[in-house]
């Protein structure tokens, strides 16, 4: 391992230590205090989410200062709107940190095992994030959250992307979009070099500094098709989104500059789902 990798390895250890300590502080100290001081659940969750957002912004800044990671987000202003259904690919463990840090009042659908992790359990419960243990409960909670004006972040792959392999979406994101009538805001994520993929430990330091790039695309409206069964629409929409993301990611890998937001894509989806 090179001297630069040793340096970034130390920076990574410091960053993740700070992340773990921050999670414990929020879960053990701040969340119980907010529970006592603020009785309204919705207001308390909003305050906790903003606290987590600012903590994640600090974590990103720490990684930048320590030379661990840099980032760029194209069309970031699109994430400032309320009530978004944000679907993204999932190349790295830390990509959700960049999404939450740049999305006000973001709710998330998280893996159930994170609720059992002592470093993440407290913040997840305090923020009211949705766990993916029961599909019907997830759909109901997502509908309530979006109706309240929260933005909802979801990784439709259900797990982290396998490097150098096409992404494959599950139907969860399409089902939420169809049952709530919420347009989809796609976000492409590219992590170079690949790191913190599924099963990869934090101490496996990549050969160069991480560059996390996010590109917010135009919303995908959900066409009204009352005479078509939702399960068929969900299957068609999932297939279209999978192809759309794979095509855009291929283009994104050749173009690292910020691109203008594309035009309305509803006609493309109607054609694909016909």
The 8 nearest C-alpha neighbors of each residue, nearest first, counted from 0:
[[1, 4, 2, 5, 3, 206, 204, 205],
 [0, 2, 4, 3, 5, 206, 6, 7],
 [1, 3, 5, 4, 6, 0, 7, 8],
 [2, 4, 6, 1, 5, 7, 207, 0],
 [5, 3, 7, 1, 6, 2, 8, 0],
 [6, 4, 8, 2, 3, 7, 9, 1],
 [7, 5, 3, 9, 4, 8, 2, 10],
 [6, 8, 10, 4, 9, 67, 5, 11],
 [9, 7, 5, 11, 10, 6, 4, 204],
 [10, 8, 12, 6, 7, 11, 13, 5],
 [11, 9, 7, 13, 65, 8, 12, 14],
 [10, 12, 8, 14, 9, 13, 7, 15],
 [13, 11, 9, 15, 10, 14, 16, 8],
 [12, 14, 10, 16, 11, 15, 17, 9],
 [15, 13, 11, 17, 16, 12, 10, 18],
 [16, 14, 18, 17, 12, 13, 11, 19],
 [15, 17, 13, 19, 18, 14, 12, 20],
 [16, 18, 20, 14, 15, 19, 21, 13],
 [19, 17, 15, 21, 16, 20, 14, 22],
 [20, 18, 22, 16, 21, 118, 17, 15],
 [19, 21, 17, 23, 22, 18, 24, 16],
 [20, 22, 24, 18, 19, 23, 17, 25],
 [23, 21, 118, 19, 25, 20, 24, 119],
 [22, 24, 26, 20, 118, 21, 25, 27],
 [25, 23, 21, 28, 27, 22, 26, 20],
 [26, 24, 29, 22, 23, 30, 28, 27],
 [121, 25, 27, 23, 122, 30, 24, 28],
 [28, 26, 24, 23, 25, 29, 30, 31],
 [29, 27, 24, 25, 30, 31, 26, 32],
 [28, 30, 25, 32, 31, 33, 26, 27],
 [29, 31, 33, 26, 32, 25, 125, 28],
 [32, 30, 34, 33, 29, 28, 35, 27],
 [31, 33, 29, 35, 34, 30, 36, 28],
 [32, 34, 36, 30, 35, 31, 37, 29],
 [35, 33, 31, 32, 37, 36, 30, 38],
 [34, 36, 32, 33, 37, 31, 38, 30],
 [35, 37, 33, 34, 32, 38, 31, 43],
 [38, 36, 33, 34, 39, 35, 43, 42],
 [37, 39, 40, 34, 36, 35, 43, 33],
 [38, 40, 42, 41, 37, 43, 44, 34],
 [41, 39, 43, 42, 44, 38, 37, 34],
 [40, 42, 44, 43, 39, 45, 46, 127],
 [41, 43, 45, 44, 39, 40, 46, 37],
 [42, 44, 40, 46, 45, 41, 37, 39],
 [45, 43, 126, 47, 41, 46, 42, 127],
 [44, 46, 42, 48, 43, 47, 41, 49],
 [45, 47, 49, 43, 44, 48, 50, 42],
 [46, 48, 50, 44, 126, 49, 45, 51],
 [49, 47, 51, 45, 50, 126, 46, 104],
 [48, 50, 52, 46, 51, 47, 53, 45],
 [49, 51, 47, 53, 48, 52, 54, 46],
 [52, 50, 54, 48, 49, 53, 55, 47],
 [53, 51, 100, 49, 55, 50, 54, 99],
 [52, 54, 56, 50, 55, 51, 49, 57],
 [55, 53, 51, 57, 56, 52, 50, 58],
 [56, 54, 58, 52, 57, 53, 100, 96],
 [57, 55, 53, 59, 100, 54, 58, 60],
 [56, 58, 60, 54, 55, 59, 61, 53],
 [59, 57, 55, 61, 60, 56, 54, 62],
 [60, 58, 56, 62, 61, 57, 55, 63],
 [59, 61, 57, 63, 58, 62, 64, 56],
 [60, 62, 58, 64, 63, 59, 57, 65],
 [63, 61, 67, 65, 59, 68, 60, 64],
 [62, 64, 60, 66, 68, 61, 65, 69],
 [65, 63, 61, 66, 62, 60, 67, 68],
 [66, 64, 62, 10, 63, 67, 61, 7],
 [65, 67, 63, 64, 68, 62, 7, 208],
 [68, 66, 62, 7, 208, 65, 63, 10],
 [69, 67, 209, 63, 62, 208, 210, 66],
 [68, 70, 210, 63, 209, 211, 67, 71],
 [69, 71, 211, 210, 212, 68, 72, 213],
 [70, 72, 212, 213, 211, 73, 69, 210],
 [73, 71, 213, 75, 214, 212, 74, 70],
 [72, 74, 214, 257, 75, 215, 213, 71],
 [75, 73, 76, 215, 77, 72, 214, 260],
 [74, 76, 77, 73, 72, 78, 215, 101],
 [75, 77, 78, 74, 79, 80, 73, 101],
 [78, 76, 75, 79, 74, 80, 215, 216],
 [77, 79, 76, 102, 80, 75, 101, 103],
 [80, 78, 76, 77, 102, 103, 81, 75],
 [79, 81, 78, 77, 82, 83, 76, 103],
 [82, 80, 148, 83, 150, 149, 79, 103],
 [81, 83, 148, 150, 149, 145, 84, 80],
 [84, 82, 150, 81, 85, 151, 184, 80],
 [83, 85, 151, 183, 184, 150, 152, 86],
 [86, 84, 184, 152, 83, 185, 151, 183],
 [87, 85, 185, 153, 154, 186, 152, 184],
 [88, 86, 186, 154, 187, 185, 89, 85],
 [87, 89, 154, 188, 187, 90, 156, 160],
 [88, 90, 159, 160, 91, 154, 87, 94],
 [91, 89, 160, 159, 196, 88, 190, 189],
 [92, 90, 196, 195, 93, 94, 89, 194],
 [91, 93, 195, 94, 196, 95, 90, 159],
 [92, 94, 96, 91, 95, 97, 195, 90],
 [95, 93, 96, 97, 91, 92, 98, 89],
 [94, 96, 98, 97, 93, 99, 92, 89],
 [97, 95, 94, 99, 93, 98, 55, 100],
 [96, 98, 100, 94, 95, 99, 101, 93],
 [99, 97, 95, 101, 96, 100, 102, 94],
 [98, 100, 102, 96, 101, 97, 52, 95],
 [101, 99, 52, 97, 56, 55, 98, 102],
 [100, 102, 99, 98, 97, 103, 78, 75],
 [103, 101, 99, 78, 105, 100, 79, 98],
 [104, 102, 105, 79, 101, 49, 99, 52],
 [105, 103, 149, 48, 45, 49, 150, 102],
 [106, 104, 150, 103, 102, 151, 149, 99],
 [105, 107, 151, 128, 150, 152, 149, 104],
 [108, 106, 152, 128, 151, 109, 129, 153],
 [107, 109, 129, 130, 153, 131, 128, 152],
 [110, 108, 130, 107, 131, 129, 111, 128],
 [111, 109, 112, 131, 130, 113, 108, 132],
 [110, 112, 130, 113, 114, 132, 131, 109],
 [113, 111, 115, 114, 110, 116, 109, 130],
 [114, 112, 116, 115, 111, 110, 119, 120],
 [113, 115, 120, 112, 116, 111, 119, 123],
 [114, 116, 113, 112, 120, 117, 111, 119],
 [115, 117, 113, 119, 118, 120, 114, 112],
 [118, 116, 120, 119, 115, 121, 23, 114],
 [117, 119, 22, 23, 19, 116, 120, 121],
 [120, 118, 116, 121, 117, 122, 22, 113],
 [121, 119, 114, 123, 117, 116, 122, 115],
 [26, 120, 122, 124, 123, 119, 125, 25],
 [121, 123, 125, 26, 124, 119, 120, 126],
 [124, 122, 126, 120, 128, 121, 125, 119],
 [123, 125, 127, 121, 126, 122, 120, 128],
 [124, 126, 122, 127, 123, 30, 121, 44],
 [125, 127, 44, 47, 123, 48, 124, 128],
 [128, 126, 124, 125, 44, 123, 129, 106],
 [127, 129, 107, 123, 126, 106, 108, 124],
 [128, 130, 108, 107, 109, 127, 131, 137],
 [131, 129, 109, 111, 108, 132, 110, 128],
 [130, 132, 110, 133, 111, 109, 137, 108],
 [131, 133, 130, 111, 134, 110, 137, 136],
 [132, 134, 136, 135, 131, 137, 130, 138],
 [135, 133, 137, 136, 138, 131, 132, 171],
 [136, 134, 138, 137, 133, 139, 140, 132],
 [135, 137, 139, 133, 138, 134, 140, 132],
 [138, 136, 134, 140, 135, 139, 141, 133],
 [139, 137, 141, 135, 136, 140, 175, 134],
 [138, 140, 136, 142, 141, 137, 135, 143],
 [141, 139, 137, 143, 142, 138, 136, 144],
 [142, 140, 144, 138, 143, 139, 137, 145],
 [141, 143, 139, 145, 140, 144, 179, 146],
 [144, 142, 146, 140, 141, 145, 147, 139],
 [143, 145, 141, 147, 146, 142, 149, 140],
 [144, 146, 149, 148, 147, 82, 142, 143],
 [147, 145, 143, 148, 144, 142, 82, 149],
 [146, 148, 144, 145, 149, 143, 82, 142],
 [149, 147, 82, 145, 146, 81, 150, 144],
 [150, 148, 82, 145, 144, 147, 104, 105],
 [149, 151, 83, 82, 105, 106, 81, 84],
 [150, 152, 106, 84, 107, 105, 85, 83],
 [153, 151, 107, 85, 86, 106, 84, 108],
 [152, 154, 86, 108, 155, 85, 107, 151],
 [153, 155, 87, 156, 86, 88, 157, 89],
 [156, 154, 168, 157, 169, 172, 153, 171],
 [157, 155, 168, 158, 154, 169, 167, 88],
 [156, 158, 155, 154, 169, 159, 168, 110],
 [159, 157, 156, 160, 89, 154, 197, 155],
 [158, 160, 89, 90, 197, 196, 91, 161],
 [159, 161, 90, 89, 162, 166, 158, 88],
 [160, 162, 164, 163, 159, 196, 90, 197],
 [163, 161, 164, 160, 193, 90, 196, 165],
 [162, 164, 161, 165, 160, 166, 193, 90],
 [165, 163, 162, 161, 166, 160, 167, 245],
 [166, 164, 245, 167, 163, 161, 160, 162],
 [165, 167, 160, 164, 168, 245, 241, 156],
 [168, 166, 156, 241, 165, 169, 155, 160],
 [169, 167, 156, 155, 241, 237, 166, 170],
 [168, 170, 155, 156, 171, 167, 237, 157],
 [169, 171, 173, 172, 237, 174, 233, 168],
 [172, 170, 174, 173, 169, 155, 175, 134],
 [171, 173, 175, 174, 155, 170, 176, 153],
 [174, 172, 176, 170, 233, 175, 171, 237],
 [173, 175, 177, 171, 176, 172, 233, 170],
 [174, 176, 172, 178, 173, 177, 179, 138],
 [177, 175, 181, 173, 179, 174, 180, 178],
 [176, 178, 180, 174, 175, 179, 173, 221],
 [179, 177, 175, 176, 180, 174, 142, 138],
 [178, 180, 181, 176, 177, 142, 175, 145],
 [181, 179, 177, 176, 178, 221, 182, 175],
 [180, 182, 176, 179, 183, 84, 221, 177],
 [183, 181, 220, 219, 221, 218, 176, 180],
 [182, 184, 219, 84, 218, 185, 85, 181],
 [183, 185, 218, 85, 84, 86, 219, 217],
 [186, 184, 86, 216, 85, 87, 183, 215],
 [187, 185, 215, 87, 214, 216, 86, 188],
 [186, 188, 214, 213, 87, 88, 215, 248],
 [189, 187, 213, 212, 88, 186, 214, 190],
 [188, 190, 212, 211, 213, 191, 187, 90],
 [191, 189, 211, 193, 210, 192, 212, 90],
 [192, 190, 193, 210, 209, 189, 211, 194],
 [191, 193, 190, 209, 194, 205, 207, 210],
 [192, 194, 191, 190, 162, 196, 195, 91],
 [193, 195, 196, 91, 192, 205, 190, 199],
 [196, 194, 91, 199, 92, 201, 200, 197],
 [195, 197, 91, 199, 194, 198, 159, 92],
 [198, 196, 199, 159, 195, 161, 160, 158],
 [197, 199, 196, 200, 195, 159, 201, 92],
 [198, 200, 195, 196, 197, 201, 203, 194],
 [201, 199, 202, 203, 198, 195, 196, 197],
 [200, 202, 203, 195, 199, 204, 11, 12],
 [203, 201, 200, 204, 8, 12, 11, 199],
 [204, 202, 201, 200, 205, 199, 194, 8],
 [203, 205, 202, 8, 4, 206, 201, 7],
 [206, 204, 207, 194, 203, 192, 208, 4],
 [207, 205, 204, 4, 208, 192, 1, 0],
 [208, 206, 205, 209, 192, 4, 3, 204],
 [209, 207, 68, 67, 210, 66, 205, 206],
 [208, 210, 68, 191, 192, 69, 67, 211],
 [211, 209, 69, 191, 70, 68, 190, 212],
 [210, 212, 70, 190, 189, 69, 209, 71],
 [213, 211, 71, 189, 70, 188, 72, 210],
 [214, 212, 188, 72, 187, 73, 71, 189],
 [213, 215, 73, 187, 186, 72, 216, 74],
 [216, 214, 186, 74, 73, 185, 187, 75],
 [217, 215, 185, 260, 186, 214, 218, 261],
 [218, 216, 260, 261, 184, 219, 262, 263],
 [217, 219, 184, 183, 182, 220, 216, 185],
 [218, 220, 183, 182, 264, 265, 184, 217],
 [221, 219, 182, 265, 218, 222, 183, 264],
 [220, 222, 182, 180, 223, 219, 177, 181],
 [223, 221, 224, 220, 269, 265, 268, 180],
 [222, 224, 225, 221, 180, 177, 226, 227],
 [223, 225, 226, 227, 222, 232, 228, 229],
 [226, 224, 227, 223, 228, 229, 222, 232],
 [227, 225, 224, 228, 223, 229, 232, 231],
 [226, 228, 225, 224, 229, 232, 231, 230],
 [229, 227, 231, 230, 232, 226, 225, 224],
 [228, 230, 232, 231, 233, 227, 177, 174],
 [231, 229, 233, 232, 228, 234, 174, 227],
 [232, 230, 234, 233, 228, 229, 235, 227],
 [231, 233, 229, 235, 234, 230, 236, 228],
 [234, 232, 230, 236, 173, 231, 235, 174],
 [233, 235, 231, 237, 232, 236, 230, 238],
 [236, 234, 232, 272, 238, 233, 237, 239],
 [235, 237, 239, 233, 238, 234, 232, 240],
 [238, 236, 240, 234, 239, 235, 170, 173],
 [237, 239, 241, 235, 236, 240, 234, 242],
 [240, 238, 236, 242, 237, 241, 243, 235],
 [239, 241, 243, 237, 242, 238, 244, 236],
 [240, 242, 238, 244, 239, 243, 168, 167],
 [243, 241, 245, 239, 240, 244, 246, 238],
 [242, 244, 240, 246, 241, 245, 239, 247],
 [245, 243, 247, 241, 246, 242, 248, 240],
 [244, 246, 248, 242, 247, 243, 249, 241],
 [247, 245, 249, 243, 244, 248, 242, 250],
 [246, 248, 250, 244, 249, 245, 251, 243],
 [249, 247, 251, 245, 250, 246, 244, 252],
 [248, 250, 246, 252, 247, 251, 245, 253],
 [249, 251, 247, 248, 253, 252, 254, 246],
 [252, 250, 248, 254, 253, 249, 247, 255],
 [251, 253, 249, 250, 254, 248, 255, 189],
 [254, 252, 251, 250, 255, 249, 248, 256],
 [253, 255, 251, 256, 252, 250, 257, 258],
 [256, 254, 251, 253, 257, 252, 212, 258],
 [257, 255, 254, 258, 73, 251, 253, 71],
 [258, 256, 73, 255, 259, 74, 214, 72],
 [257, 259, 256, 260, 73, 74, 214, 261],
 [260, 258, 261, 257, 74, 73, 216, 262],
 [259, 261, 217, 216, 258, 262, 74, 215],
 [262, 260, 217, 259, 216, 263, 264, 258],
 [261, 263, 264, 217, 260, 218, 259, 216],
 [262, 264, 265, 217, 261, 219, 218, 266],
 [265, 263, 267, 266, 219, 262, 268, 220],
 [266, 264, 268, 267, 220, 263, 219, 269],
 [265, 267, 269, 268, 264, 270, 263, 271],
 [268, 266, 270, 264, 265, 269, 271, 272],
 [267, 269, 271, 265, 270, 266, 272, 264],
 [270, 268, 266, 272, 271, 267, 273, 265],
 [269, 271, 267, 273, 268, 272, 266, 265],
 [272, 270, 268, 269, 273, 267, 239, 235],
 [271, 273, 235, 269, 270, 268, 236, 232],
 [272, 270, 271, 269, 268, 235, 232, 267]]
